[in-house]
Amino acid sequence: MSDQKHRVVIVGAGFAGLNAARALRKADADVTVVDRSNHHLFQPLLYQVATGGLSPADISAPVRGLLSKNRNTSVVLANVTGIDVTAHTLETTSGEIAYDSLILATGSTHSYFGNDSWAENAPGLKSLDDATAIRRKVLLAFEAAEQAETEEEREALMTFTVIGGGPTGVELAGAIGELARQTLKNDFRNFDPAATRVLLVEAGERILSTYSESLSPKAEKSLSKIGVEVMTGTLVTEITADGITVKQGESSSWIPSKTVLWAAGVQASPLGRMLADSMQSESDSQVVELDRVGRVPVGPDLTVLGHPEIFVLGDLSSYSHQTGTPLRGTADVAAAQGSHAGKAISRRLKGKSPQKPFKFRDLGKLAVIGRSSAVADLKFLRFGGFLAWQFWLFIHVLKLVGYQNRATVLVQWASSYFTRNRSARLITGKLDWDEIAGSRLAQSADSETPGKDAA
Ligand SMILES: Cc1cc2nc3c(=O)[nH]c(=O)nc-3n(C[C@H](O)[C@H](O)[C@H](O)COP(=O)(O)OP(=O)(O)OC[C@H]3O[C@@H](n4cnc5c(N)ncnc54)[C@H](O)[C@@H]3O)c2cc1C
C-alpha cells in the first residue's frame, strides 16, 4: 500500500517550466521543479543588462519565491545530467530524482555553426552571466580607447561588431549605438564616443528575415539614425581577439574590431540528445530523431512518441502540427506550451478526457531599436517607429514576472528615456590592467624605458 502521490518533475524554470508549474498549482500531485540556476530570467530584456540600461535583478526573479504559494511544489537547485526513460529517473548533481510524469523545458544555447572556438572572442547572450560579461567587455573597450596611444588601436577598440541580424542582434547593435552616441557622449576626453562604429553583420540578404519584408528597411533606417552600419550578404569566416574576416561575394576583407558579439545561431539544450539516447537504448521503443538544431519532435499533445508521460516544451521542442513547420522559439510559445502541459497532466490525474491538441495563438512579433523605435509585425498590422516602441514597452513590462520588476523597469525606462542615461554601466569582476593600458605598456617595453608605476 502506498499513499505516494503522482510525481511530476519539471526540468527548467524558464517560460515553459514556470507556466507548467503554475498550471499544476492545484493538482493532486507532488511537483518538483529542477533548475540549475535559482532564478527565472526574462531573456527578451537581456540586451538591456548587456548595455547598462537595466540591472540583472530587474529582469529576473528567484524561482523559489515565484512558486512559494504552490503548496504542492518543491524547488531543487541542481543540474540535470542524465535521463533514464525506462527507470523513470533523472540523474542530477543532487542525486537521482524519480518521476511519474516528466516535463523537459531546458531551452536552448548558442550555436557557432561548428566553429566553437569563436565563442571565446565572440560571446553570445543567453544568461545573466553572459549579459554582465558583455557589459564589461563593451565598457572596458571605451576605457581602453580613452588610454589608447595610437589612432589605429583606438579605432579597433571603438569598432563594435554584432554578428547576426535577427531580433537579438538588431536590439543589441541599436543599444550599443545609443550608448556610444547619446549616453557616453560627454564622458571621455581623449576621443569622441560619437565616432564609434557599430557594425551589424548578417549573412542573409536582409536583417529581421523572419519578419515581413517591408519591416527590414524600416529597421535599417532606424539603426542608421543611431549610427549602426548594417552589412547584409556578409559572411563571417574568422573571428580573433583583434577582429573579424568577412566574405562579401568573392572578396574577403579584415575588419579590426576588439569587441565582437554573437547573435547568429541557437541550438537546443543537450537534454534533447540525452532523451533521444535514453529512448534509443530502450529495448522496444521507437527512435526519436532530433532536428537540425537538436530539438525534440513532439506530438499534438506535446509528448514524445511512445512516451505519453514525457512532455518536451519551449525551445527544446519542435512542434510542427499547427503550420507544418516548427513553431519558432519564443517566450510566448514556451509559456503557452507550459500552461497546456500543466493542464493536460491535471486533467489526466482527475481522469478527465485528454485536452485538444496544442494550438498557439500567434499575435505577432516585435523588435526594438534603441530607446524610441521598434518594428511590430502583428497578425493584421505592420508598423515601425515610436508607436511600435510604445507598444513593445507596454507588452514587455506587462510580461515581466513580478510586480516589483515591472515598477522598477518602468521607472528606469522613464528616466533613461528623458535623460538618455544608462545607469547600470558597471564594470564588475577582476580587471586585467594590461588589457586596459595595453598600448602604453607595450610602448614602454619597446623603448626599454622603465614602465610607469602601476598606480
Ligand atoms: C537575448 C534573447 C532575446 C530574446 N528576445 C525574445 C523576444 O523579444 N521575444 C520572445 O518571445 N522571445 C525572445 N527570446 C526567446 C525566448 O527567451 C525563449 O524562446 C524562451 O526563453 C524559451 O523558453 P524555455 O522555457 O523553453 O527556455 P528558457 O526560458 O531558456 O529556460 C530554460 C531553463 O532551463 C534551465 N536549464 C537548462 N539546462 C538545465 C539542466 N541541465 N538542468 C537544470 N536546469 C537546466 C535553465 O537554467 C533555464 O532556467 C529571446 C532569447 C534571447 C536569448
The ligand as an ORCA input file, in Angstrom:
! r2SCAN-3c Opt
* xyz 0 1
  C      18.818     37.554    -25.945
  C      17.474     36.951    -26.190
  C      16.405     37.742    -26.574
  C      15.147     37.188    -26.795
  N      14.107     38.003    -27.144
  C      12.868     37.492    -27.254
  C      11.737     38.338    -27.513
  O      11.888     39.554    -27.673
  N      10.510     37.764    -27.574
  C      10.321     36.414    -27.401
  O       9.189     35.946    -27.431
  N      11.360     35.583    -27.188
  C      12.627     36.086    -27.102
  N      13.687     35.256    -26.854
  C      13.475     33.801    -26.824
  C      12.892     33.335    -25.509
  O      13.598     33.882    -24.425
  C      12.935     31.812    -25.473
  O      12.213     31.327    -26.577
  C      12.337     31.286    -24.183
  O      13.130     31.679    -23.086
  C      12.246     29.770    -24.206
  O      11.677     29.340    -23.008
  P      12.021     27.916    -22.412
  O      11.175     27.766    -21.215
  O      11.943     26.896    -23.484
  O      13.561     28.003    -22.009
  P      14.321     29.038    -21.091
  O      13.494     30.227    -20.796
  O      15.643     29.232    -21.729
  O      14.515     28.260    -19.715
  C      15.291     27.101    -19.630
  C      15.584     26.838    -18.162
  O      16.182     25.548    -18.073
  C      17.261     25.598    -17.155
  N      18.189     24.521    -17.527
  C      18.848     24.371    -18.697
  N      19.577     23.247    -18.691
  C      19.387     22.669    -17.479
  C      19.873     21.488    -16.863
  N      20.714     20.661    -17.496
  N      19.486     21.211    -15.598
  C      18.648     22.044    -14.943
  N      18.136     23.171    -15.482
  C      18.508     23.479    -16.739
  C      17.834     26.993    -17.349
  O      18.574     27.407    -16.205
  C      16.574     27.828    -17.564
  O      16.073     28.335    -16.355
  C      14.967     35.794    -26.631
  C      16.053     34.985    -26.255
  C      17.283     35.551    -26.021
  C      18.436     34.678    -25.600
*
